Amino acid sequence: MKLEIKFKQQYVLLVLSFCMLFASKINAQEKTASVSEVWKIDYGLVFKSIDPLNKAKQDNGQLSELELAKALTMGDDEGPILRCYLSKGKYRVEEKGLSSSVIVYQQPDTSYYRLDTAQKVAYRSAINRPYVDVQMAGDSMIVISSDDFKLKQSEDTATVAGYFCKKAVFSMDDYPAQEITVWYSPQLPPMYWGKYTYLQKLPGCALSIFSKQQKLMVGIEAKIVEKLTVANTLFSVPTDYEKEDVL
């Protein structure tokens, strides 16, 4: 009888130990699944002179206007113009300045969401939907689609925020002035949305994007790239938000 009781006690202890071990593994898996290792990328607004040797000869009025535009774009925040959290298959983009917004995207969703934090509304757009921009050239209206950009790879390389980058140029046959120069890192996964939809053609993440504005190259460039761990909820639409499609 005593032997039987002892056996039962050992059996119960064994079952309890197994259950505790199983529960700890489940908790560890849930904890692992709730966070992700990501790259945090801070982009700053940058003006580069096309002819740096003749910078002193540039028109003072033009430079003053550009500095004013920079100040207005940045707003009162001295932080990055863009802060991104990027991992394979998901990203979050926090845009600062006058046109502040938050973009979230994660696979297998085929749409990204622009979060209106004031109204608690998430505006849904197809991730591959071409971005269309309308510009005025004198009395004429020019309609430009991101699908119209042609990609030309270059053998030039550079280092941006400590990451090896390759050069790519996006241009349009009909509007050569719309040329965009990009330095991207193949070490990081792609990231694109809205007006940057054309970046989906790159096999990596753009860390520097510039276009010609009169005598300057104006754009954004990564200043800090660091790895950290964040909660996966960072890439999701909050549960108390309404969702609306962007037509």
Residue frames relative to the residue before (quaternion, step in Angstrom):
aa qw qx qy qz dx dy dz
M 1.0000 0.0000 0.0000 0.0000 0.00 0.00 0.00
K 0.6674 0.4934 -0.3010 0.4696 3.59 0.91 -0.96
L 0.6324 0.5339 -0.3270 0.4562 3.57 1.05 -0.77
E 0.6517 0.5178 -0.3091 0.4600 3.56 1.02 -0.85
I 0.6494 0.5112 -0.3151 0.4665 3.60 1.00 -0.84
K 0.6504 0.5176 -0.3103 0.4612 3.55 0.98 -0.87
F 0.6381 0.5260 -0.3213 0.4615 3.56 1.02 -0.80
K 0.6512 0.5145 -0.3093 0.4643 3.56 1.00 -0.87
Q 0.6405 0.5264 -0.3229 0.4565 3.57 1.01 -0.82
Q 0.6619 0.5000 -0.3018 0.4699 3.55 0.97 -0.89
Y 0.6312 0.5385 -0.3209 0.4567 3.56 1.07 -0.79
V 0.6536 0.5091 -0.3048 0.4697 3.58 0.98 -0.89
L 0.6511 0.5157 -0.3106 0.4622 3.56 0.98 -0.88
L 0.6392 0.5286 -0.3158 0.4607 3.56 1.03 -0.82
V 0.6567 0.5028 -0.3025 0.4737 3.58 0.99 -0.90
L 0.6543 0.5144 -0.3089 0.4604 3.57 0.96 -0.87
S 0.6441 0.5217 -0.3154 0.4621 3.57 1.00 -0.86
F 0.6451 0.5207 -0.3082 0.4667 3.55 1.01 -0.87
C 0.6618 0.5112 -0.3030 0.4571 3.58 0.95 -0.93
M 0.6578 0.5051 -0.3100 0.4649 3.57 0.99 -0.84
L 0.6441 0.5157 -0.3156 0.4686 3.57 1.03 -0.82
F 0.6529 0.5135 -0.3012 0.4683 3.57 0.99 -0.91
A 0.6625 0.5080 -0.3040 0.4589 3.58 0.95 -0.91
S 0.6475 0.5179 -0.3239 0.4556 3.59 0.99 -0.80
K 0.6397 0.5166 -0.3247 0.4674 3.59 1.07 -0.76
I 0.6388 0.5224 -0.3209 0.4648 3.57 1.02 -0.85
N 0.6576 0.5086 -0.3068 0.4634 3.58 0.94 -0.90
A 0.6475 0.5162 -0.3151 0.4636 3.56 1.02 -0.83
Q 0.6548 0.5063 -0.3099 0.4678 3.58 1.01 -0.85
E 0.6532 0.5106 -0.3137 0.4629 3.57 0.99 -0.86
K 0.6433 0.5181 -0.3161 0.4666 3.56 1.03 -0.82
T 0.6528 0.5084 -0.3044 0.4719 3.56 1.01 -0.86
A 0.6827 0.4976 -0.2840 0.4534 3.57 0.98 -0.90
S 0.6717 0.5211 -0.3001 0.4326 3.61 1.13 -0.52
V 0.7484 0.2984 -0.1961 0.5589 3.60 1.26 -0.14
S 0.1538 -0.7756 0.6057 0.0893 3.54 -1.28 0.40
E 0.3937 -0.6573 0.5804 0.2758 3.53 -1.23 0.55
V 0.0103 -0.8260 0.5594 -0.0681 3.56 -0.66 1.13
W 0.4133 -0.6167 0.5859 0.3250 3.48 -1.43 0.07
K 0.1719 -0.7401 0.6380 0.1252 3.57 -0.94 0.86
I 0.0686 -0.8141 0.5763 -0.0197 3.55 -0.67 1.17
D 0.1287 -0.7772 0.6137 0.0530 3.56 -0.78 1.07
Y 0.1429 -0.7970 0.5853 0.0434 3.56 -0.71 1.16
G 0.1727 -0.7689 0.6065 0.1053 3.54 -1.08 0.74
L 0.4985 -0.6203 0.5099 0.3267 3.55 -1.25 0.47
V 0.0468 -0.8297 0.5548 -0.0409 3.58 -0.75 1.08
F 0.1508 -0.7404 0.6478 0.0969 3.54 -1.14 0.80
K 0.0340 -0.7921 0.6095 0.0047 3.58 -0.85 0.96
S 0.4218 -0.6990 0.5190 0.2532 3.54 -0.93 0.91
I 0.4558 -0.6751 0.5079 0.2801 3.57 -0.94 0.88
D 0.7696 0.1679 -0.0881 0.6097 3.54 1.13 -0.70
P 0.1588 -0.8462 0.5004 0.0915 3.62 0.33 1.22
L 0.6047 0.5756 -0.3623 0.4145 3.61 1.11 -0.54
N 0.7510 0.3403 -0.1911 0.5327 3.58 1.17 -0.60
K 0.2174 0.8164 -0.5092 0.1642 3.56 1.18 0.53
A 0.6472 0.5437 -0.3251 0.4241 3.56 1.02 -0.82
K 0.6760 0.5015 -0.2869 0.4574 3.57 1.18 -0.53
Q 0.4798 0.6851 -0.4419 0.3242 3.60 1.22 -0.15
D 0.6029 -0.5917 0.4100 0.3439 3.51 -1.15 0.68
N 0.4510 -0.7127 0.4699 0.2605 3.59 -0.72 1.09
G 0.6281 0.5430 -0.3393 0.4422 3.58 1.03 -0.72
Q 0.6450 0.5215 -0.3148 0.4614 3.55 1.01 -0.84
L 0.6689 0.4969 -0.3006 0.4639 3.57 0.93 -0.90
S 0.6305 0.5343 -0.3329 0.4541 3.58 1.03 -0.76
E 0.6491 0.5161 -0.3120 0.4636 3.58 0.98 -0.86
L 0.6687 0.5021 -0.3010 0.4584 3.57 0.98 -0.85
E 0.6370 0.5115 -0.3280 0.4744 3.58 1.04 -0.75
L 0.6312 0.5180 -0.3277 0.4753 3.58 1.07 -0.75
A 0.6433 0.5157 -0.3182 0.4678 3.58 0.97 -0.85
K 0.6332 0.5302 -0.3254 0.4605 3.56 1.01 -0.80
A 0.6676 0.5042 -0.2995 0.4587 3.56 0.92 -0.93
L 0.6640 0.4984 -0.3049 0.4667 3.58 0.99 -0.83
T 0.6455 0.5295 -0.3171 0.4499 3.57 1.02 -0.81
M 0.7078 0.4620 -0.2577 0.4682 3.54 0.95 -0.90
G 0.3056 -0.7477 0.5322 0.2538 3.59 1.10 -0.60
D 0.7390 -0.3908 0.3013 0.4587 3.57 -1.16 -0.62
D 0.5741 0.6060 -0.3750 0.4031 3.56 1.26 -0.27
E 0.2774 -0.7766 0.5448 0.1522 3.56 -0.77 1.02
G 0.5016 0.6649 -0.4151 0.3661 3.57 1.27 0.04
P 0.7592 -0.3675 0.2646 0.4674 3.60 -1.27 -0.26
I 0.5219 -0.6201 0.4807 0.3346 3.56 -1.17 0.59
L 0.7675 0.0864 -0.0536 0.6329 3.56 1.23 -0.60
R 0.0379 -0.7535 0.6549 0.0428 3.55 -1.08 0.77
C 0.0602 -0.8258 0.5601 -0.0280 3.55 -0.62 1.17
Y 0.1643 -0.7294 0.6548 0.1100 3.52 -1.22 0.69
L 0.0096 -0.8524 0.5149 -0.0907 3.54 -0.38 1.28
S 0.1022 0.7386 -0.6624 0.0727 3.53 -1.05 0.93
K 0.6716 -0.4897 0.3402 0.4398 3.57 -1.19 0.26
G 0.8447 0.1548 -0.1374 0.4937 3.56 -0.72 1.10
K 0.7976 0.1584 -0.1230 0.5689 3.62 1.17 0.12
Y 0.0922 0.7885 -0.6060 0.0513 3.53 -1.20 0.57
R 0.1892 -0.7338 0.6414 0.1195 3.51 -1.37 0.38
V 0.0991 -0.7958 0.5971 0.0188 3.56 -0.87 0.99
E 0.0991 -0.7794 0.6180 0.0289 3.56 -0.77 1.09
E 0.1292 -0.8123 0.5682 0.0237 3.55 -0.40 1.29
K 0.2193 -0.7975 0.5538 0.0962 3.58 -0.74 1.10
G 0.5934 0.5889 -0.4206 0.3523 3.57 -1.31 -0.02
L 0.7991 -0.2960 0.2100 0.4793 3.56 -1.27 -0.43
S 0.7560 0.3148 -0.1855 0.5432 3.60 1.01 -0.76
S 0.0345 0.8392 -0.5401 0.0537 3.58 0.76 1.06
S 0.1588 0.7720 -0.6021 0.1278 3.55 -1.02 0.83
V 0.2421 -0.7323 0.6138 0.1687 3.53 -1.36 0.26
I 0.1291 -0.7776 0.6138 0.0436 3.57 -0.87 1.03
V 0.0092 -0.7829 0.6219 0.0124 3.59 -0.98 0.85
Y 0.0780 0.7839 -0.6107 0.0802 3.54 -1.07 0.81
Q 0.1674 0.7617 -0.6224 0.0664 3.53 -1.15 0.69
Q 0.5074 -0.6375 0.4944 0.3029 3.53 -1.11 0.79
P 0.5931 -0.1066 -0.7869 -0.1329 1.54 -2.34 0.99
D 0.3115 0.7595 -0.5164 0.2437 3.59 1.20 0.31
T 0.3177 -0.7519 0.5491 0.1794 3.58 -1.03 0.78
S 0.6892 0.4151 -0.2696 0.5292 3.57 1.30 0.20
Y 0.2543 -0.7060 0.6258 0.2126 3.53 -1.30 0.37
Y 0.3112 -0.7581 0.5489 0.1646 3.57 -1.22 0.44
R 0.2164 -0.7276 0.6360 0.1387 3.54 -1.07 0.85
L 0.2523 -0.8157 0.5090 0.1091 3.56 -0.49 1.22
D 0.1937 -0.7262 0.6504 0.1103 3.53 -0.95 0.99
T 0.2375 -0.8293 0.4901 0.1251 3.57 -0.05 1.30
A 0.6220 0.5469 -0.3456 0.4411 3.60 1.16 -0.51
Q 0.7723 0.3311 -0.1655 0.5163 3.58 0.92 -0.97
K 0.3249 -0.7637 0.4845 0.2764 3.58 1.31 -0.24
V 0.4534 0.6307 -0.4757 0.4128 3.53 0.84 1.15
A 0.1980 -0.7588 0.6109 0.1085 3.57 -1.03 0.86
Y 0.1943 -0.7961 0.5671 0.0829 3.57 -0.55 1.22
R 0.2400 -0.8176 0.5168 0.0830 3.55 -0.55 1.25
S 0.0160 0.7759 -0.6298 0.0338 3.56 -0.99 0.96
A 0.5445 -0.6073 0.4635 0.3463 3.57 -1.09 0.69
I 0.5156 -0.6867 0.4191 0.2948 3.57 -0.79 1.03
N 0.7488 0.3757 -0.2089 0.5045 3.61 1.09 -0.67
R 0.3944 0.7350 -0.4705 0.2879 3.57 1.28 0.15
P 0.4604 -0.6916 0.4727 0.2937 3.65 -0.73 0.98
Y 0.3508 -0.7094 0.5695 0.2221 3.54 -1.09 0.73
V 0.1445 -0.7992 0.5814 0.0489 3.57 -0.82 1.03
D 0.0806 -0.7939 0.6027 0.0018 3.55 -0.84 1.07
V 0.1956 -0.7721 0.5970 0.0962 3.55 -1.01 0.88
Q 0.0059 -0.8050 0.5914 -0.0472 3.57 -0.74 1.10
M 0.3556 -0.7147 0.5604 0.2209 3.53 -1.24 0.52
A 0.0547 -0.7606 0.6468 0.0125 3.55 -0.98 0.94
G 0.7824 -0.1307 0.0363 0.6078 3.55 0.09 1.32
D 0.7810 -0.2438 0.2166 0.5327 3.56 -0.67 -1.14
S 0.6131 0.5674 -0.3382 0.4334 3.57 1.29 -0.06
M 0.3098 -0.7259 0.5862 0.1828 3.53 -1.21 0.64
I 0.1505 -0.7951 0.5852 0.0528 3.56 -0.78 1.06
V 0.1493 -0.7781 0.6069 0.0636 3.57 -0.80 1.05
I 0.0545 -0.8156 0.5753 -0.0286 3.56 -0.60 1.20
S 0.1416 -0.7830 0.6029 0.0584 3.56 -0.89 1.00
S 0.5464 -0.6221 0.4476 0.3379 3.56 -1.07 0.73
D 0.5799 0.5860 -0.3700 0.4283 3.61 1.21 -0.41
D 0.6276 0.5665 -0.3321 0.4182 3.58 1.22 -0.46
F 0.5444 0.6280 -0.4037 0.3824 3.59 1.21 -0.27
K 0.2051 -0.7495 0.6185 0.1172 3.53 -1.05 0.86
L 0.3209 -0.7664 0.5335 0.1583 3.55 -0.90 0.97
K 0.0289 -0.7707 0.6365 0.0021 3.53 -0.98 0.95
Q 0.2723 -0.7728 0.5560 0.1397 3.55 -0.57 1.18
S 0.2018 -0.7725 0.5940 0.0983 3.54 -1.18 0.66
E 0.4798 -0.6576 0.4964 0.3016 3.55 -1.22 0.44
D 0.4740 0.6765 -0.4358 0.3573 3.59 1.28 -0.08
T 0.0890 -0.7861 0.6104 0.0389 3.56 -1.10 0.74
A 0.0149 -0.7799 0.6258 -0.0025 3.55 -1.27 0.42
T 0.3674 -0.6865 0.5706 0.2611 3.53 -1.34 0.09
V 0.0272 -0.7909 0.6107 -0.0256 3.56 -0.77 1.10
A 0.8420 -0.0672 -0.0140 0.5351 3.57 -0.70 1.14
G 0.7306 -0.4468 0.2261 0.4642 3.56 1.06 0.83
Y 0.6657 0.4869 -0.3021 0.4780 3.61 1.26 0.02
F 0.5018 -0.6416 0.5011 0.2923 3.54 -1.04 0.87
C 0.0328 -0.8192 0.5717 -0.0306 3.57 -0.83 1.01
K 0.2685 -0.7175 0.6194 0.1718 3.50 -1.31 0.53
K 0.4377 -0.7062 0.5017 0.2407 3.52 -1.21 0.59
A 0.0083 0.7664 -0.6422 0.0105 3.54 -1.14 0.77
V 0.1719 -0.7791 0.5964 0.0884 3.57 -1.10 0.72
F 0.1691 -0.7638 0.6177 0.0802 3.57 -0.92 1.00
S 0.0788 0.8063 -0.5788 0.0932 3.57 -0.79 1.00
M 0.2852 -0.7263 0.5996 0.1780 3.54 -1.39 0.28
D 0.5161 -0.6546 0.4601 0.3056 3.56 -0.95 0.88
D 0.7255 0.4516 -0.2430 0.4590 3.58 0.92 -0.94
Y 0.7917 0.1847 -0.0832 0.5763 3.59 1.14 -0.64
P 0.1328 -0.8434 0.5165 0.0648 3.61 0.36 1.20
A 0.5995 0.5805 -0.3630 0.4145 3.61 1.16 -0.49
Q 0.6222 0.5605 -0.3338 0.4327 3.59 1.26 -0.29
E 0.3080 0.7875 -0.4880 0.2164 3.59 1.21 0.29
I 0.1041 -0.7849 0.6105 0.0206 3.56 -1.01 0.93
T 0.2062 -0.7745 0.5904 0.0951 3.56 -0.88 1.02
V 0.0535 -0.8106 0.5825 -0.0278 3.56 -0.80 1.08
W 0.1397 -0.7265 0.6646 0.1045 3.53 -1.16 0.76
Y 0.0145 -0.8296 0.5562 -0.0472 3.58 -0.56 1.16
S 0.3416 -0.7320 0.5563 0.1951 3.54 -1.21 0.62
P 0.3383 -0.7455 0.5375 0.2020 3.61 -0.69 1.05
Q 0.5489 0.6149 -0.3941 0.4064 3.61 1.28 -0.14
L 0.7230 0.3768 -0.2129 0.5384 3.58 1.24 -0.47
P 0.5237 -0.6400 0.4509 0.3360 3.63 -1.05 0.65
P 0.6237 -0.5623 0.3874 0.3805 3.60 -1.19 0.50
M 0.0376 -0.7676 0.6396 0.0139 3.53 -1.27 0.54
Y 0.2031 0.7802 -0.5639 0.1787 3.59 -0.71 1.05
W 0.1129 0.7635 -0.6277 0.1016 3.54 -1.21 0.63
G 0.8662 0.1464 -0.0643 0.4735 3.56 -1.30 0.32
K 0.8528 -0.0512 0.0657 0.5155 3.56 -0.77 -1.08
Y 0.6783 0.4490 -0.2935 0.5021 3.59 1.26 -0.18
T 0.2623 0.8025 -0.5017 0.1886 3.60 1.21 0.43
Y 0.5939 0.5924 -0.3670 0.4021 3.61 1.07 -0.65
L 0.5762 0.6164 -0.3744 0.3845 3.61 1.19 -0.45
Q 0.4995 0.6586 -0.4291 0.3642 3.60 1.24 -0.22
K 0.5959 0.5784 -0.3576 0.4271 3.58 1.24 -0.32
L 0.6305 0.5532 -0.3280 0.4345 3.58 1.25 -0.26
P 0.3789 -0.7179 0.5360 0.2319 3.62 -1.07 0.73
G 0.7479 0.2825 -0.2049 0.5647 3.56 0.90 0.96
C 0.5953 -0.5832 0.4286 0.3489 3.56 -1.33 -0.05
A 0.4145 -0.7039 0.5229 0.2433 3.57 -0.89 0.96
L 0.1279 -0.8018 0.5815 0.0504 3.57 -0.77 1.06
S 0.7746 0.1368 -0.0972 0.6098 3.57 1.29 -0.18
I 0.0215 0.7963 -0.6006 0.0693 3.59 -0.78 1.08
F 0.0675 0.8168 -0.5653 0.0931 3.58 -0.63 1.14
S 0.0568 -0.7588 0.6466 0.0542 3.53 -1.23 0.63
K 0.5386 -0.6404 0.4480 0.3148 3.57 -1.18 0.59
Q 0.0027 0.7645 -0.6438 0.0313 3.55 -0.91 1.02
Q 0.7952 -0.1816 0.0487 0.5765 3.56 -0.16 1.35
K 0.8104 -0.2316 0.1747 0.5091 3.64 -0.57 -1.10
L 0.6741 0.4649 -0.2942 0.4928 3.56 1.23 0.26
M 0.3317 -0.6610 0.6207 0.2604 3.52 -1.36 0.32
V 0.0762 -0.8160 0.5727 -0.0163 3.56 -0.57 1.20
G 0.3101 0.7654 -0.5249 0.2060 3.57 -0.87 0.86
I 0.5154 -0.5985 0.4988 0.3568 3.52 -1.28 -0.49
E 0.0410 -0.7956 0.6043 -0.0056 3.54 -1.14 0.67
A 0.5050 -0.6534 0.4754 0.3033 3.56 -1.01 0.86
K 0.2093 -0.7828 0.5781 0.0961 3.55 -0.88 1.02
I 0.7903 0.0733 -0.0096 0.6083 3.56 1.06 -0.80
V 0.0117 0.7557 -0.6547 0.0136 3.56 -0.99 0.91
E 0.1309 0.7982 -0.5744 0.1258 3.57 -0.63 1.12
K 0.3957 -0.7057 0.5364 0.2401 3.56 -1.19 0.56
L 0.1255 0.7724 -0.6151 0.0964 3.53 -1.06 0.84
T 0.4506 -0.6689 0.5210 0.2795 3.56 -1.33 0.13
V 0.0156 -0.8045 0.5926 -0.0355 3.57 -0.86 1.01
A 0.5869 -0.5595 0.4489 0.3754 3.55 -1.28 0.33
N 0.5284 -0.6543 0.4421 0.3118 3.58 -1.01 0.81
T 0.5325 0.6271 -0.4056 0.3983 3.60 1.21 -0.36
L 0.5167 0.6502 -0.4049 0.3825 3.58 1.25 -0.36
F 0.7324 0.4198 -0.2190 0.4893 3.58 1.16 -0.62
S 0.6372 0.5446 -0.3102 0.4486 3.59 1.29 0.02
V 0.5177 -0.5821 0.5183 0.3529 3.53 -1.30 0.36
P 0.4924 -0.6617 0.4663 0.3197 3.63 -0.75 0.94
T 0.5783 -0.6416 0.3874 0.3223 3.57 -0.99 0.82
D 0.6968 0.4622 -0.2856 0.4683 3.62 1.12 -0.49
Y 0.5272 0.6169 -0.4182 0.4081 3.62 1.26 0.29
E 0.3674 -0.6709 0.5930 0.2515 3.54 -1.23 0.60
K 0.2857 -0.7608 0.5601 0.1607 3.58 -1.14 0.64
E 0.0107 -0.7889 0.6139 -0.0265 3.55 -0.93 0.96
D 0.4177 -0.7030 0.5192 0.2485 3.56 -1.06 0.79
V 0.3302 -0.7031 0.5920 0.2146 3.56 -1.11 0.74
L 0.2889 -0.7888 0.5224 0.1463 3.56 -0.57 1.18
